[in-house]
Amino acid sequence: MTAIALTIAGSDSGGGAGIQADLKTFSALGVFGTSVITAITAQNTQGVRGVEDISPGMVAAQIDALFDDMEIGAAKIGMVSRIDTIAVIAAGLRRHKVRPVLDPVMVATSGDRLLQPDAIDALRGELLPLAAIVTPNLPEAALLSGMPVAEDEAQMIAQAEMLLKAGAGAVLVKGGHGKGPESTDLLLDGNSLTRLSRPRIDTPNTHGTGCTLSAAIAAGLARGLPLAEAVAQARDYLHGALLAGAALAIGKGSGPVHHFHRWWR
């Protein structure tokens, strides 16, 4: 069967993040991509100029239309900015018995806040317990755990353990916002801790990194990979996309990673 993955996220008019990045990632990793659009953004490499949410009823209709027709192997959730949108997504996931990859998109690379403050509790209470894995960066892990931004691995582990207790099946705390020559991610699943390190890449083109990583994990799961292997594959793919993306000249701000670096010259 053809592997199929679903992204539930916002649209990025600049093409570097959100639905657009997810569909590119699915395709690059040999998976057919489907989408549920939760919001439309007016943005480019320099920032977000506007956000318009899709109605909760339309979000629910998109979810049901896909699951009523297709064998979706894995799903990821990205930008969901409102409480009522979170509620209908959670209901849809329960209805169709899906445990997604949850990328808690709260702040864009440009620094623009994408999640309404009152929606953080809803995301923590409604979506986190349904997630097969949640993939916060350091600021997002701090917001979800209610703790200061982690400054070392011990603090990253403490925050990940809190998210496990809140119901997540596994947690990947990403160290891209940290300092030092290496970027270290920590994967905890309640039974083991895996330390995943790569040399830090000096590039201004980091737009969509979180979306791309979570979509790549979902692509691996859709192809039947075990979670740890899907995470490892996703990190390898993102590392290559960041390396190749450093040479891209797209826009005047923080450009995108190179999703098709294995094909484009």
N, C-alpha and C positions, 0 to 999 in steps of 0.2 A: 504493500500500500504506500501511497505517497504520504510522506510525513507532513502534517499540517500544524501550524502554530497560530496562536491568536494574540494580538496586542490590543489591550484596552488602555487608551492613552489619548493625549491631546495632539492636535496637528501643529506642526512647526512650519510656518510658511517659508522659513529659510532653508528647510530641507536637511538640517544637520542633526536634529534631535526628534523626540516624540515619535509619532506614527511613521513618519518618513524614515527615520533612522532604523526603526524596528523592522520595517518591511525590507529595507536594503540588507539588514543583517540576516534576516531569515533567508532571503534569496542567496546571499553570499555563502551561506552554510548549507545549502541544498534542501531547504524546507519551504513549502508553499505557505505564504503569509496571508492571514485574514486580519480584519481590524474592526474595532468598535471605537468610534471617535467620541471622546467625552467633552472636548472643547476645541475651539478654533483660536489660534493665537496669531496676532500680527507681530512678527518678530524677524530679526535678521541677526547677523553676527555681532551686532553692537548692543542688542537688548530687546526686551519685550515691550511693545507699544500698546498692546491691547489683548484682552482675553474675553472671549464670548463662549459661555457654556452651552452645550447641547442639552436639551430638556431631558430630565430623568426618564420620561416615558420613551423617548427615542433611543436612549442608551439601552434600556431594557429590551426594546424591540430588536435592536441590532444583535444583542446577545442571543436572544431566542431564535432569530432567523438563522444564525450560523450553526448553533448546536442542533437545531431541528433537521439540518441537512448534511452536516459534515462530521467526520470523525476527527475531532481536534485533539491532537496528542498532548499539547501543553499550551498554557496561556501565561502572559505576563501582564501586570498592571503598572501603568506609569502615572501620568498626571491626572489626578482626580481632585478637584479643588473645592467641591461643595459637599455638605453633609447628605443631601438628598441623593446626589449622584453616587456617593459611597454606599448608601443604603440599597439602591437598586442593583448595584454591581454585586454586593455581598449576597443579596437574595438570588441573583442569577447564578452565582457560583455555587451556592447551596443547591439550587434547583437542578443544576446540571452536574453536580458532584465533581467540582473542579478545585484542585489546590494549586494556585498560581505561584509564579515568581512575582514577588511584590517589590517594586522599585519605588520607594517612598519619595517621589519627586516633590520637593518643597521649595527649592530655590534654584533658579536657572544659573548657568555658568556665569552669566553677566551680573549676577547678584540680585536679580528681580525675584521677588517672592511669588510663587505660583500656587501655594496652598493657603487658603484662608485660615487664620488662626483657630477658629472654632471647629475646623474640620480635622485638626490633628487628633483630638480625642476620638472622633468617629473613625478615623483611619486605624488608630491603635486598637479600638474596641471591636470594630466590625471586620476589617480586612486582615489585620495581623494574625488573628487566630486561624484564619483559613489558609494562610500562606504555606506552601511547601518550603519556601526559602524567602527571606527578606534581605535586600541588598543595600543597606544604607551607607552613605559616606560618613565621615566623622561628624559634620554638623547635623546631619539627619539622625544619626544614632543618638546624639545628644538630645535633640528635640523629642524623639520618641521615648527615650528613657527618663527624661526630665533631669538630666545631669549635665555638668559642664562638658564642653568639647574635650574628648580624650586627648591626652598629651603623651601617653605611652601605651604599650601593649596591655599592661595590667588593667588600665582603665577601659580599653577597647573590649577586653574580655568581660569585664564587669557589666558593661552596657549590653553586650551580646547576650549574656546570661539572663538579663532582665527581659529581653525580647523573647527569649526561649520560654521563660516563665509565663509570658503573656500569650503564648500559644503558637508561636511560629515553629515550623518543623525544623528549620535550620536558619542560621544567620551568617551572612558574609559581610563583615564590617570592612569597608574599603579604606585603604590608607592613602589614597591619592592626594588628600588635602594635607597630609603630614609633611615633615621635613626630612632632610637627609638624602643620601645618594640612592637609597632604595625605597620603593613603594611597597609596603607590606599589607596584604589583606589577610584577615583571620576568618576561617570557616569553622563554625561550631554547629554541631548537630545534636547536642545533648549527650553524646557518648564520646566524642573525640574532638580534638582541636587540631586544625591543619593550618600551618603558617605558609603563606604563599607570597614570595618576594620576587620582584623584578627590578632591574635598574630603572631609576626615575628618568623619564624622557623629557628633555628640555624642548618644549614646543608650545607655541601660543594657541595651537589648533586642538582644543580639548572639548569643543562644543559637542554634546551628545554622548559623552563617554559612559555615563551611567545608564542611559537608555540602551546603548549598544551592548554593554555587558549583560544586562538583564535579558535582553532579547536573545543574545547568543546562548545564555543558559537555557532559556525556554526552547531554543532550536535543538540543543543537545537532548533535552528531555523528550521533545517530540520525536526524535530519532531513536529513542529507547535507551539512551545512555543513563547509567547510574548518576545520582546527583553530584558526587565528588568529581566524576569524570566530566560531566557537563560543565561544571565550574572551571575545571582545568582547561578544557577546550576553549571555553569562552574567554578566559584570560589570555590565552595564546593568541586568539583572533584579535582581541582588542589591542594587545601589545603591537601586533603587526600593523593594525589600522592607525595607531598613534604614531609609530615610526614613519610610515609612509605619508601620513597626514601632515607631518611637519613641513613637507615640500609643497603642499597645496597653497594656492593663493586665491582664496574665495572670501570676498567681503573685506571690510575694514577693521573688524574686531576679532573676536575669538572664533576662528574658523572651525570646520568640522573635522572629524577623523576621516580616514580614507576607507570607506566600507568595502570598496571593490579593489583593494590594493593587490589582490592576487591576480587580477585580470588586466587592469588599466596600467599602461606604462607612462 
